[in-house]
Amino acid sequence: MSSGKILVAQGGGPTAVINQSLVGVALEARRFQQVQHIYGAMHGVRGIVNEEFLDLTQETSHNLELVASTPSSALGSTRDKPDVPYCKEIFKVLRAHQIGHFFYIGGNDSSDTVRIVSEEAHKAGYPLRAIHIPKTIDNDLVGNDHTPGFPSAARFVAQAFAGANLDNAALPGVYVGVVMGRHAGFLTAASALGKKFPDDGPHLIYLPERTFVLEKFLADVKATYERYGRCVIAVSEGIHDASGQPIAALLAKDLEHDAHGNVQLSGNGALADLLCEEIKAKLQIKRVRGDTFGYLQRSFIGCVSDVDQREAREVGEKAVQFAMWGTTDGSVAIKRTGFYSVDYELLPLDAVAGKTRVMEDEFIDAAGTGVTDAFRMYLRPLLGSGMPDAFRLRNNRVPKVLG
């Protein structure tokens, strides 16, 4: 590529490690003599169209490293979902600024944006190398063993449920925790990694990969409560009935919709409150509590997987290497090798764009309310080092004197 300018942007929901990918691009690009300027677009594709760029070439390596270890999107993000006309505007700006390499860090929608921009450049005969860098806490990018951002969010969810379980054991009742995940249940399933003892919660896990039936849910809760005297439940925000209708929409009278017409599932406590109300009313259990993890799980500063940090940095570095040494556009993908190590591949953009991965059947137990050992083996190495542990007093009872 003849152009010495590269542009990097961040899209979609922030994560705890997305800045590692940004810094991976910036620092790796400095190693190539032909790179003269490294620009960062503010607030994703919207910043590209508005020509709102930062010159990352002027950043010190030290400050970049500090930013890398800081959660959320340092450049800012956007929920804009570009169509073809929007992508043509993106390409117009790239061409005007003589950008030779375009890197977009994001999920499904971001990969599709890169695909369209790549096609526009090809049609115009413009020498642009366009690379999608994976990121999503939902872990729903096809072609990837897992995606950067998911391990740290999963670490948060596992620890949060471990704590909720301890609280629930001290003051028994029913606890409902709602976790992000519209179509894929990976993040909700991570709650299972908070279990240590056989009677620990979460006792029940409900995922969007399985149809949710309210009557069956209530029966499960009743049976668990009768068995343990308490019940801890992990629920994905995307649970739905047999027709695909979100349960939150069925139980609630009025819910907001996002810019794409989808029922707004994140950022409100509707589902947790509605399920708690059903449990109280139908099962006559007095102590019922619910939480919605919401945005806490995305960029929690004190709960980051070191494995996730390393891999998020490496996908940024590999994106630059694929762009500088390769001849094709594509999407960087993480491939697992051995018990736990990874390698990176460049997948065709149309193999990733517009597609959604869901949890494989082998990861979900036969009852549909838990996970298998295969999932635990899959997730455990991603959570990183230093996972906290919980212990119990031994049950050495003193005999009663008064009977």
TITI-964472 format. One record per residue (C-alpha): residue in three letters; z, y, x. Coordinates in steps of 0.05 Angstrom, whole numbers, padded with zeros to 5 digits, always signed. Example, Ala and Ser with C-alpha at 12.3 -4.5 7.8 and 13.67 -1.06 7.14 Angstrom:
2
Ala+00156-00090+00246 Ser+00143-00021+00273 
This chain:
403
Met+00000+00000+00000 Ser-00019+00068+00028 Ser+00031+00111-00011 Gly+00097+00125+00024 Lys+00136+00141-00040 Ile+00176+00092-00081 Leu+00212+00103-00147 Val+00272+00063-00174 Ala+00304+00068-00242 Gln+00359+00034-00283 Gly+00352+00015-00356 Gly+00392-00015-00413 Gly+00467-00028-00413 Pro+00505-00013-00349 Thr+00539-00069-00311 Ala+00593-00074-00258 Val+00541-00089-00203 Ile+00476-00054-00222 Asn+00487-00002-00168 Gln+00486-00058-00116 Ser+00414-00070-00136 Leu+00398+00004-00133 Val+00428+00010-00063 Gly+00394-00055-00042 Val+00327-00022-00058 Ala+00344+00043-00024 Leu+00372+00014+00041 Glu+00320-00042+00047 Ala+00263+00008+00036 Arg+00288+00049+00095 Arg+00272-00010+00140 Phe+00197-00001+00127 Gln+00163+00054+00168 Gln+00112+00069+00114 Val+00166+00091+00065 Gln+00172+00167+00068 His+00210+00182+00004 Ile+00256+00142-00042 Tyr+00263+00173-00111 Gly+00312+00153-00166 Ala+00295+00169-00239 Met+00352+00197-00279 His+00366+00159-00344 Gly+00312+00106-00336 Val+00243+00113-00365 Arg+00262+00177-00401 Gly+00276+00209-00334 Ile+00208+00186-00308 Val+00171+00218-00367 Asn+00212+00282-00358 Glu+00203+00281-00282 Glu+00277+00282-00270 Phe+00283+00251-00201 Leu+00336+00249-00146 Asp+00313+00244-00074 Leu+00353+00184-00049 Thr+00321+00192+00019 Gln+00372+00247+00032 Glu+00432+00203+00015 Thr+00476+00179+00072 Ser+00483+00104+00081 His+00559+00110+00075 Asn+00555+00144+00007 Leu+00504+00094-00018 Glu+00552+00038+00000 Leu+00608+00073-00038 Val+00562+00080-00099 Ala+00541+00007-00092 Ser+00613-00016-00104 Thr+00621+00030-00164 Pro+00607+00001-00233 Ser+00558+00030-00284 Ser+00490+00061-00273 Ala+00494+00115-00220 Leu+00426+00143-00240 Gly+00442+00140-00314 Ser+00407+00096-00364 Thr+00370+00097-00430 Arg+00360+00055-00492 Asp+00288+00078-00500 Lys+00242+00019-00512 Pro+00174+00042-00488 Asp+00111+00022-00526 Val+00041+00026-00496 Pro+00033+00102-00506 Tyr+00101+00114-00475 Cys+00083+00070-00415 Lys+00018+00109-00407 Glu+00061+00172-00400 Ile+00103+00136-00348 Phe+00041+00117-00309 Lys+00014+00188-00313 Val+00078+00213-00279 Leu+00076+00158-00226 Arg+00005+00176-00210 Ala+00019+00251-00207 His+00075+00240-00157 Gln+00034+00189-00118 Ile+00085+00134-00127 Gly+00062+00071-00092 His+00120+00025-00111 Phe+00158+00024-00177 Phe+00223-00015-00184 Tyr+00258-00020-00252 Ile+00327-00052-00256 Gly+00340-00079-00326 Gly+00335-00135-00377 Asn+00282-00161-00425 Asp+00257-00094-00449 Ser+00254-00067-00378 Ser+00212-00125-00355 Asp+00163-00112-00411 Thr+00159-00039-00390 Val+00142-00059-00319 Arg+00089-00107-00346 Ile+00054-00052-00387 Val+00058-00001-00331 Ser+00029-00053-00283 Glu-00028-00066-00331 Glu-00043+00008-00338 Ala-00045+00017-00263 His-00092-00042-00257 Lys-00139-00014-00310 Ala-00141+00052-00274 Gly-00153+00020-00207 Tyr-00090+00055-00181 Pro-00054+00019-00123 Leu+00015+00011-00153 Arg+00063-00046-00138 Ala+00110-00055-00197 Ile+00172-00100-00192 His+00224-00116-00244 Ile+00295-00128-00218 Pro+00339-00171-00264 Lys+00402-00144-00297 Thr+00439-00162-00361 Ile+00509-00184-00379 Asp+00479-00226-00435 Asn+00449-00274-00383 Asp+00387-00281-00428 Leu+00329-00271-00380 Val+00284-00332-00378 Gly+00266-00362-00311 Asn+00334-00344-00281 Asp+00393-00389-00267 His+00435-00328-00283 Thr+00427-00253-00281 Pro+00466-00200-00241 Gly+00519-00168-00284 Phe+00535-00230-00323 Pro+00583-00262-00273 Ser+00627-00200-00270 Ala+00627-00192-00345 Ala+00643-00266-00352 Arg+00700-00259-00303 Phe+00728-00203-00347 Val+00721-00245-00410 Ala+00754-00306-00378 Gln+00813-00265-00354 Ala+00819-00227-00419 Phe+00824-00291-00459 Ala+00873-00321-00409 Gly+00917-00261-00422 Ala+00907-00263-00497 Asn+00926-00336-00496 Leu+00991-00321-00460 Asp+01007-00267-00510 Asn+00991-00312-00568 Ala+01034-00368-00540 Ala+01094-00321-00535 Leu+01084-00294-00606 Pro+01045-00348-00643 Gly+00993-00331-00695 Val+00917-00326-00699 Tyr+00879-00283-00650 Val+00805-00266-00656 Gly+00767-00236-00597 Val+00695-00213-00609 Val+00650-00213-00547 Met+00581-00183-00536 Gly+00519-00226-00545 Arg+00469-00216-00601 His+00425-00278-00588 Ala+00456-00313-00527 Gly+00527-00339-00525 Phe+00537-00344-00450 Leu+00587-00287-00447 Thr+00629-00312-00505 Ala+00627-00382-00476 Ala+00658-00354-00412 Ser+00723-00348-00450 Ala+00731-00423-00439 Leu+00743-00411-00365 Gly+00808-00377-00383 Lys+00838-00444-00404 Lys+00885-00481-00357 Phe+00927-00528-00399 Pro+00898-00573-00455 Asp+00932-00533-00510 Asp+00910-00465-00482 Gly+00863-00420-00521 Pro+00810-00405-00537 His+00816-00464-00583 Leu+00752-00447-00620 Ile+00688-00414-00594 Tyr+00632-00390-00640 Leu+00564-00377-00610 Pro+00498-00349-00639 Glu+00463-00413-00618 Arg+00498-00448-00676 Thr+00496-00430-00750 Phe+00562-00399-00773 Val+00590-00424-00838 Leu+00651-00385-00862 Glu+00682-00443-00900 Lys+00676-00488-00838 Phe+00705-00433-00795 Leu+00766-00427-00841 Ala+00775-00502-00840 Asp+00772-00503-00764 Val+00824-00447-00759 Lys+00870-00482-00809 Ala+00867-00549-00772 Thr+00879-00516-00704 Tyr+00936-00474-00730 Glu+00969-00536-00761 Arg+00961-00574-00696 Tyr+00985-00521-00646 Gly+01023-00472-00690 Arg+00974-00419-00666 Cys+00899-00408-00656 Val+00859-00366-00606 Ile+00786-00355-00625 Ala+00727-00328-00585 Val+00670-00302-00628 Ser+00602-00276-00607 Glu+00582-00211-00642 Gly+00515-00244-00659 Ile+00540-00302-00701 His+00495-00312-00762 Asp+00484-00354-00823 Ala+00428-00406-00834 Ser+00378-00351-00852 Gly+00393-00312-00788 Gln+00431-00257-00823 Pro+00488-00230-00779 Ile+00556-00249-00808 Ala+00580-00178-00796 Ala+00525-00154-00843 Leu+00543-00205-00896 Leu+00617-00189-00896 Ala+00613-00114-00888 Lys+00588-00065-00940 Asp+00561-00014-00893 Leu+00541-00021-00819 Glu+00502+00025-00774 His+00433+00006-00747 Asp+00407+00020-00676 Ala+00342+00054-00657 His+00304-00012-00664 Gly+00329-00026-00735 Asn+00380-00079-00713 Val+00449-00080-00744 Gln+00496-00045-00695 Leu+00541-00102-00671 Ser+00572-00071-00609 Gly+00620-00013-00606 Asn+00655-00025-00673 Gly+00710-00072-00694 Ala+00679-00093-00760 Leu+00669-00167-00747 Ala+00738-00178-00718 Asp+00771-00141-00775 Leu+00730-00178-00828 Leu+00745-00247-00800 Cys+00819-00230-00795 Glu+00819-00208-00867 Glu+00786-00274-00888 Ile+00838-00314-00850 Lys+00896-00275-00880 Ala+00869-00280-00951 Lys+00844-00351-00951 Leu+00895-00386-00905 Gln+00956-00345-00921 Ile+00973-00336-00847 Lys+01013-00273-00836 Arg+01006-00259-00762 Val+00931-00249-00751 Arg+00904-00202-00698 Gly+00834-00183-00675 Asp+00802-00146-00617 Thr+00731-00125-00602 Phe+00718-00125-00527 Gly+00660-00077-00537 Tyr+00640-00037-00476 Leu+00701-00056-00435 Gln+00667-00119-00410 Arg+00606-00084-00382 Ser+00632-00039-00326 Phe+00706-00057-00318 Ile+00722-00029-00250 Gly+00779-00076-00232 Cys+00745-00142-00248 Val+00682-00153-00206 Ser+00657-00219-00179 Asp+00642-00218-00105 Val+00587-00269-00116 Asp+00556-00222-00168 Gln+00560-00163-00120 Arg+00525-00201-00065 Glu+00470-00227-00109 Ala+00458-00160-00143 Arg+00448-00129-00074 Glu+00401-00185-00054 Val+00356-00180-00115 Gly+00345-00107-00097 Glu+00330-00124-00025 Lys+00283-00181-00044 Ala+00247-00136-00093 Val+00229-00089-00036 Gln+00208-00147+00008 Phe+00164-00177-00047 Ala+00133-00108-00058 Met+00120-00092+00015 Trp+00097-00160+00039 Gly+00067-00188-00025 Thr+00004-00175-00063 Thr+00027-00184-00135 Asp+00072-00150-00185 Gly+00128-00190-00217 Ser+00200-00202-00236 Val+00252-00224-00184 Ala+00289-00287-00207 Ile+00351-00322-00182 Lys+00344-00397-00170 Arg+00404-00442-00157 Thr+00400-00489-00099 Gly+00453-00541-00081 Phe+00523-00541-00111 Tyr+00525-00467-00102 Ser+00475-00426-00064 Val+00415-00387-00089 Asp+00345-00368-00070 Tyr+00298-00316-00100 Glu+00228-00321-00129 Leu+00178-00271-00157 Leu+00157-00293-00227 Pro+00096-00266-00264 Leu+00117-00209-00309 Asp+00089-00241-00372 Ala+00133-00302-00359 Val+00195-00259-00368 Ala+00176-00199-00410 Gly+00192-00202-00485 Lys+00227-00270-00480 Thr+00299-00287-00492 Arg+00339-00344-00462 Val+00395-00376-00502 Met+00449-00425-00482 Glu+00422-00494-00469 Asp+00447-00550-00515 Glu+00478-00586-00456 Phe+00528-00528-00449 Ile+00553-00531-00521 Asp+00599-00587-00545 Ala+00582-00633-00603 Ala+00627-00596-00652 Gly+00593-00531-00636 Thr+00660-00496-00626 Gly+00669-00505-00551 Val+00633-00516-00485 Thr+00620-00576-00442 Asp+00641-00592-00370 Ala+00569-00578-00351 Phe+00578-00506-00372 Arg+00644-00500-00335 Met+00611-00527-00272 Tyr+00553-00478-00282 Leu+00597-00417-00290 Arg+00657-00428-00245 Pro+00623-00411-00178 Leu+00594-00347-00208 Leu+00662-00318-00224 Gly+00676-00308-00150 Ser+00739-00313-00109 Gly+00810-00292-00125 Met+00812-00313-00198 Pro+00884-00304-00223 Asp+00923-00364-00247 Ala+00977-00373-00300 Phe+01037-00419-00298 Arg+01089-00445-00347 Leu+01163-00462-00347 Arg+01174-00537-00349 Asn+01200-00563-00416 Asn+01269-00585-00392 Arg+01307-00578-00458 Val+01382-00574-00461 Pro+01411-00621-00514 Lys+01438-00586-00576 Val+01513-00587-00585 Leu+01519-00565-00658 Gly+01461-00610-00680 
